[in-house]
Amino acid sequence: PSLGAFGIANPLLDPLLELHDSNGATLTTNDNWKDTQQTEIEATGLPPTDDNESAILQTLAPGAYTAILRGVNDTTGVGLVEVYNLANTL
């Protein structure tokens, strides 16, 4: 949702984020970032600016992973997935 503040037309208003391993198994999902891991995500200094945005904080072994971003109830819009290495910041 916050992409609209940056001039992005048609931002995804209620994103759902999924994280999958290299076999396609779902490791975790998140709809609204404050629903789970709020304290941990805020501690990174990088929390989303909108409560409807999705965020996952996950320690991963080396390997291939897939992030899938979709709209809740199959809504559509423009979304952005960002990945950070926080190993030296936490």
C-alpha positions in Angstrom: 0.0 0.0 0.0 2.8 2.5 0.8 4.0 2.4 -2.8 1.3 4.9 -3.7 3.1 7.5 -1.7 6.1 7.1 -4.1 4.0 7.8 -7.2 3.4 4.1 -8.0 0.0 3.7 -9.7 -2.3 0.9 -8.5 -0.3 -0.4 -5.5 -1.3 -3.7 -4.1 -3.6 -2.7 -1.2 -3.5 -5.9 0.9 -0.5 -8.1 0.0 0.1 -11.6 1.2 3.7 -12.8 1.3 4.7 -16.5 1.1 8.2 -17.9 1.5 9.0 -21.3 -0.1 12.0 -23.6 0.0 13.7 -25.1 -3.1 11.2 -28.0 -3.0 8.2 -25.7 -3.1 7.2 -26.3 0.5 5.8 -23.3 2.2 8.1 -22.1 5.0 5.9 -19.3 6.3 3.3 -16.7 5.2 2.3 -13.3 6.3 -0.6 -11.1 5.6 -0.4 -8.1 7.9 3.1 -7.6 9.3 2.0 -6.7 12.8 0.0 -10.0 13.2 3.3 -11.9 13.8 6.8 -11.0 14.6 6.0 -7.3 15.2 8.6 -6.8 17.9 11.3 -8.6 15.9 10.6 -6.7 12.7 10.5 -3.4 14.5 13.9 -4.2 16.1 15.5 -4.4 12.6 14.8 -0.7 12.1 13.1 -1.6 8.8 9.4 -2.1 9.6 6.8 -1.5 6.9 5.1 1.9 7.1 1.5 0.5 6.5 -0.1 -2.1 8.8 -1.6 -3.9 5.8 1.9 -4.7 4.3 3.5 -8.0 4.7 6.9 -8.8 6.2 8.7 -12.0 7.2 11.8 -12.2 9.3 13.4 -15.6 8.7 16.9 -17.1 9.2 17.7 -19.2 6.2 20.3 -21.8 5.4 22.2 -21.2 2.1 20.1 -22.3 -0.8 17.4 -21.3 -3.2 14.1 -19.8 -2.0 11.0 -18.3 -3.7 9.0 -15.4 -2.4 5.5 -15.1 -3.8 3.5 -11.9 -3.3 -0.2 -11.8 -4.1 -3.2 -9.8 -3.2 -5.5 -11.1 -0.4 -8.8 -12.3 -2.0 -7.0 -12.4 -5.4 -6.8 -8.6 -5.6 -4.3 -7.2 -8.0 -1.8 -4.3 -8.0 1.8 -3.4 -8.1 3.9 -4.9 -5.3 7.6 -4.9 -4.2 9.6 -7.7 -2.5 12.8 -6.7 -0.8 15.3 -9.1 0.8 17.9 -8.0 3.4 20.8 -9.7 5.0 20.5 -8.7 8.7 23.2 -10.9 10.0 25.4 -8.1 11.2 22.7 -5.7 12.3 20.7 -7.8 14.9 
